[in-house]
Amino acid sequence: MGEALDEFEIIRIIVDTIGQPKPKFSRIGDDVAYLPKKRGKVVIKSDMLVEKTDVPRGMDLWQVSRKSIVMCVSDFSAKGVVPSAALISLGIPRGMKESEIRELARGFKIAKEEFGIEILGGDTNEADCIITDCCMIGFADKIVERKGAKPGDLVITSGFFGYSSSGLKIMLNDLKTNPEFKERAISSVVMPNPRLRLGVALAKRNLMSSSIDSSDGLALSLHEIVINSKVGIEINDLPTTDDVKNFAETNHLSLNDLVLYGGEEYEIVATIPKDKLDEAQRLAKRMGERIIPIGKVTDDFPKVRLLLDEREIEIERKGWIHLK
């Protein structure tokens, strides 16, 4: 198995794999990191991925490290901000193999190239399981906040919901499904795709009145917009597919639970003024993306409701909440 790697050997492997940042950025290895200053806001986000609670069995190590960066990128997507750089801190179990460290580093490199960010360094420490903390930095003149929704605005999502919650159930419980759906559902868990280009483009054209990343679940995302904007929301069309409906029916699961309360989708949930919907949909189509209208903003604060088959169902404030 070879000798256990120490902190500095682990850092060397990661730096050798991802490379040093471009000349205008600081080099990895100093006491602090710096990046070029631009006008406007410095935007910062930190997110932590813990193996014991966030990584289902069957997920490759490079997918784990990539996803730890995706989690922050998804938040930047919803704010309409291009990420510039990141600091990565790692908690690593004692005795982890060099090949495993290299696989983690490969995931960071894949994400670095995929999203065009520079990794400026970070920290390493010993932990009982793999822990990855990504601190991401970017610049913007303004961001799209969770507040700003107005009665009459439309509620939209950037994609369909229910695949990731279905994928987790398939991975953990080996539920019945066809091969095509199984592959797509599991892929949504291990290889999530945040809508960075779409979010930045929508924000640049001032098309969103409020926005949030959906990784904690559609229901929680809607409630956060409601709480911050002091409005109500009425949903009349669940953003899902026949594939998800069939999976729920086959396995005697609640479709509403899969779509509303699953989490881990990494889509954008936003509100858009009604007269800007056509422009937003044309823009998304040109980019190979989608805008899915699912409801409207009301003045009935703080209600979040689903109108389905002439029934009114309360959408509860629950989803992916740590320590609950």
SVG drawing of the C-alpha trace seen along z (x, -y; Angstrom):
<svg xmlns="http://www.w3.org/2000/svg" viewBox="-61 -50 67 53">
<polyline fill="none" stroke="black" stroke-width="0.4" points="0.0,0.0 3.0,-2.3 3.8,-4.9 1.1,-7.3 1.3,-10.7 1.8,-13.8 0.1,-17.2 2.9,-18.7 3.1,-15.6 -0.7,-15.8 -0.4,-19.5 2.4,-18.8 0.3,-16.2 -2.7,-18.5 -0.6,-21.4 1.3,-19.2 -2.1,-18.0 -4.1,-21.3 -1.1,-23.6 -0.3,-27.0 -2.7,-29.9 -2.1,-32.4 0.5,-35.1 -2.0,-37.8 -3.1,-35.6 -1.0,-34.6 0.8,-31.3 -0.3,-28.4 1.9,-28.0 2.0,-31.5 0.3,-32.5 -2.7,-34.2 -4.0,-34.3 -4.8,-37.4 -6.6,-38.0 -6.9,-41.0 -9.3,-43.7 -12.1,-45.0 -14.8,-47.6 -18.1,-46.6 -18.6,-43.8 -16.3,-41.0 -18.6,-38.0 -17.6,-35.2 -19.2,-31.8 -18.1,-28.9 -19.6,-25.4 -18.6,-22.2 -19.0,-18.6 -18.8,-15.8 -18.3,-12.2 -20.5,-10.7 -23.5,-12.9 -23.1,-14.0 -21.5,-11.2 -23.6,-8.1 -21.8,-4.8 -20.9,-4.3 -19.6,-7.9 -16.1,-8.1 -13.5,-10.2 -13.0,-12.6 -16.8,-13.1 -16.7,-14.0 -14.0,-16.7 -15.7,-18.0 -19.0,-18.2 -17.5,-20.2 -16.7,-22.9 -20.0,-22.5 -21.9,-23.3 -20.4,-26.8 -20.6,-27.3 -24.4,-26.6 -24.8,-29.5 -22.9,-31.8 -25.1,-30.7 -28.2,-31.8 -26.7,-35.2 -25.6,-35.7 -21.9,-36.0 -18.9,-34.6 -16.6,-32.8 -13.0,-33.8 -11.1,-31.7 -11.4,-29.3 -9.6,-28.1 -10.0,-24.4 -9.6,-23.0 -9.4,-19.2 -10.0,-17.0 -8.4,-13.6 -8.5,-10.3 -5.1,-9.0 -3.5,-6.5 -5.3,-7.6 -3.5,-6.2 -1.6,-8.3 -3.7,-7.1 -6.8,-8.3 -5.3,-11.7 -4.5,-11.9 -8.0,-11.0 -9.3,-13.8 -6.9,-16.2 -8.1,-15.2 -11.7,-16.1 -10.5,-19.6 -8.7,-19.9 -11.7,-18.9 -13.9,-21.5 -11.2,-24.1 -11.2,-23.7 -14.9,-23.2 -15.8,-26.4 -12.8,-28.5 -11.7,-29.2 -8.3,-29.4 -7.6,-27.4 -5.4,-29.6 -4.6,-27.1 -6.3,-26.3 -5.5,-24.0 -5.3,-20.3 -5.9,-18.5 -6.7,-15.1 -10.3,-14.0 -12.4,-10.9 -13.8,-11.0 -13.2,-13.1 -14.3,-16.7 -13.9,-19.3 -14.6,-23.0 -14.6,-25.3 -14.4,-29.0 -15.2,-30.7 -14.6,-34.3 -15.9,-36.4 -16.6,-40.0 -19.8,-41.6 -21.4,-45.1 -24.6,-43.6 -26.1,-40.3 -29.7,-38.9 -30.8,-38.5 -33.5,-36.3 -35.5,-39.4 -37.0,-41.4 -40.0,-39.2 -43.2,-41.1 -46.8,-40.0 -47.5,-39.1 -44.0,-37.9 -43.7,-34.4 -41.9,-31.6 -39.5,-29.6 -36.9,-26.9 -33.9,-26.2 -34.6,-22.4 -36.6,-19.4 -36.8,-18.2 -37.0,-14.7 -34.1,-13.0 -31.6,-13.5 -33.9,-12.4 -34.8,-9.3 -31.1,-8.7 -30.3,-8.7 -33.1,-6.2 -31.8,-4.0 -28.2,-4.1 -29.2,-3.6 -32.1,-1.2 -31.7,0.4 -35.2,-0.5 -36.8,0.8 -36.4,-1.3 -35.4,-1.0 -31.7,-1.3 -32.1,-4.7 -33.8,-6.4 -31.4,-4.8 -28.4,-6.2 -29.9,-9.7 -31.0,-9.7 -27.7,-8.5 -25.8,-10.9 -27.8,-13.8 -26.4,-12.8 -22.8,-12.2 -22.3,-14.7 -24.6,-17.7 -24.5,-20.5 -25.0,-24.0 -26.5,-26.5 -23.7,-29.0 -23.8,-30.4 -27.6,-30.8 -27.6,-32.5 -25.0,-35.0 -26.8,-35.7 -30.2,-36.2 -28.6,-38.5 -26.7,-40.5 -30.0,-41.3 -31.7,-42.1 -34.4,-39.4 -34.7,-38.0 -36.3,-39.8 -35.1,-37.3 -33.2,-34.0 -31.9,-31.2 -29.9,-27.9 -32.1,-24.9 -29.7,-22.4 -31.7,-22.3 -34.8,-21.4 -37.5,-23.2 -39.8,-23.7 -37.1,-25.3 -36.0,-27.5 -39.6,-28.8 -40.0,-29.5 -36.7,-31.5 -37.9,-33.7 -41.2,-34.2 -39.5,-35.0 -37.0,-37.4 -39.4,-39.1 -42.4,-39.3 -44.7,-37.7 -46.6,-34.5 -46.1,-31.8 -48.6,-29.7 -47.3,-26.7 -49.6,-25.2 -47.2,-23.0 -44.6,-20.7 -41.3,-20.9 -40.9,-17.2 -41.1,-14.5 -43.1,-11.4 -40.0,-9.4 -40.0,-10.6 -43.8,-10.1 -43.4,-6.5 -40.6,-5.9 -42.7,-7.2 -45.7,-5.1 -43.7,-1.9 -42.0,-2.2 -45.1,-3.5 -43.4,-6.9 -44.9,-10.3 -44.2,-12.3 -44.6,-15.6 -42.0,-14.4 -39.5,-13.5 -40.0,-16.9 -40.5,-19.3 -38.4,-18.0 -35.6,-16.0 -32.8,-18.5 -29.4,-18.2 -30.8,-19.5 -28.4,-22.5 -30.9,-24.3 -31.9,-28.0 -35.2,-28.9 -36.2,-32.5 -38.9,-35.0 -39.2,-36.9 -41.5,-39.8 -44.3,-38.4 -43.3,-40.7 -39.7,-39.4 -40.5,-35.7 -40.4,-35.4 -37.0,-37.1 -35.7,-34.8 -36.9,-31.7 -35.4,-32.8 -32.1,-33.5 -32.1,-30.1 -33.0,-28.3 -30.1,-29.9 -27.8,-28.6 -29.2,-25.0 -30.9,-25.6 -34.5,-25.9 -36.8,-28.2 -39.7,-26.4 -42.6,-28.5 -44.1,-26.7 -46.3,-29.3 -46.7,-32.9 -45.9,-35.3 -48.9,-36.5 -49.5,-39.0 -50.6,-36.3 -47.5,-36.4 -46.2,-33.9 -48.2,-31.2 -46.5,-28.7 -49.2,-26.6 -49.5,-23.9 -52.7,-24.0 -53.1,-20.6 -56.2,-19.0 -58.4,-21.7 -56.9,-20.9 -54.8,-23.3 -51.9,-21.7 -49.6,-23.5 -45.9,-23.3 -44.1,-22.7 -40.9,-24.4 -38.8,-21.3 -36.0,-19.7 -32.3,-19.1 -31.5,-20.7 -28.3,-19.6 -28.6,-18.7 -32.4,-18.6"/>
</svg>
